[in-house]
Amino acid sequence: MTHRQLQLVLLSGVVIALAILPRVITDVYMLNVLVLTLMYAALSQSWNILGGYCGQISLGHALYFGVGAYATSVFYASFGITPWLGALAGGVISMLLALGLGYPCFRLKGHYFSIATIVIAEIGLLLVHNWDAVGGALGIQWPIGPDSWVTLQFARDKAPYVYLALGLFVITWLVTYWIEDSRWGFWWRAVKDNPEAAESLGVEVFRSKMAAAALSAFFTALGGGFYAAFVSYIDPESVMTFRFSLLFALPAVLGGIGTLWGPLVGAAVLIPLTEITRSYMGGSGNGLDLIIYGALIMIISLAKPEGILSLFHRNAKPDARP
Amino acid sequence: MLPDDHATEGGRALLTVDRLTTAYRGLIAISEISISVARGEIVVVAGANGAGKSTLLKSIAGMEKPRDGAVSFLGKRIDTLPGHEITALGLAYVPENKRLFPRLTVADNLRLGSYLHRSKPDRDAPLETVFTLFPRLKERLGQRAGTLSGGEQQMLAISRALMTRPALLMLDEPSQGIMPKLVDEIFAAVQSIRKTGVTVLLVEQRLAESLDIADRAYVLQTGRLVLDGTAKEVRDHPDIRRVYLGM
């Protein structure tokens, strides 16, 4: 069995195990944590396409998440269009937005690029805040209806959301899996490692970055659409703040940036940890999760800059001569 | 001295550089350089440190924008094209610092060179040539490029450029920082590369060795072309014998 086939087997195992979990866990709170963990794994996997493989560290992905959430909510609440289509529309809008924003932003390098992404996401947040057509600061409440796979509303049973989040994760995983062995994947890693060398091998650096940004934004918006359906009420603060941008980047960084399994491993550590501390501390724990993120970033960058996954890599040692 | 006319006769020139001037922040690095390379040649550009040899190659490869002058490759103006398009036309450039992808394996580095071509047979075709030239790369395929020795990294950089299936290969000081035994191997490889139909433009400080394998040579001094001719003419020139060859 090749290394790549092994990955697919591993995915099947993980998916089966996670699909069984909602049958075992009945506690609504725990299911909630599971949904969020899988959702952030999928979102971090999307972020990883641009941040991990192409090396363009975006800290503004909350913008695309918000666009996905808002598109889905507006289409559903105002026009009764199913969130399945709404999320896809959000994905396409985000993709176009990423291309439009990438055009000026990819002329910036390294930290300057990251700062630009933060600023643009904050501008997006302010715009939505003041845009009355999409509810302004009040946000959008999803109309209450019966449980249905068409409207993605499940009031009693949380298990469908687990399957949806799992589905989203599997899709982003498969996209990443395809990337790893494709021309784009190689080009992106080349752009990340050394843009000048990539250029000298015939890689269109600018177009490569644009393609990675568009793909990454598309799947981030799908995640936003899912989240809107899951919480059935959104406002600017609950989908577009900087905290989300951080939460998309962090699992990948924690688990292993630019790796296939890093986002899931990172999310499995990070999300339960923050959700549980948040609920135990109640209102007094406001901001504690940010302290945890900060501490984790420091620990990872000092002890294991390549992430948790690098602990298991035999061939990652530099002296691996045959 | 007049620009070279050996290679331009009958329009056989693969590469023509016409009065090229490149400046860094107003500082002229090369001034009105004219050279030409005909198909099947090995041409060496020699000169001391800071003579502008690397700037010349970078300007041809599209890594530096020339201030003035023209570069034509296969009869097409390329001095306004971005680097990746120049590579796609069949002009491969191996920079001085090699610029490998250290975290990728040797195989993946080679693969990156080949992605210019769409079909898999097209992509894999140059592999055989590469392994004949540098058998030791075949043994190291699964190893990360960053763990190779200096000489092996140079071999990989040249091989990666060959994977783009170029008509012209430009090498910037391939002998730099490499143990003497491997330098001979690399110079021998350059000759073999020419036999596979690839034209070579070589920048070197090691004048004696490069004149042994070259057909023609250009000598630069502080950004200007001071001498050109066949390898023999340049080797026998009194100034060259005195200044560069220590005779």
Interface residues (C-beta under 8 A of the other chain):
Chain A: R183 F186 W187 R189 A190 D193 N194 E196 A197 A198 E199 S200 L201 G202 V203 E204 V205 P318 D319 A320 R321 P322
Chain B: A61 G62 M63 P82 G83 H84 T87 A88 A92 Y93 V94 P95 R99 L100 F101 P102 R103 L104 D108 R111 L112 G113 Y115 L116 E139 R140 G142 Q143 R144 G146 T147 R160 A161 T164
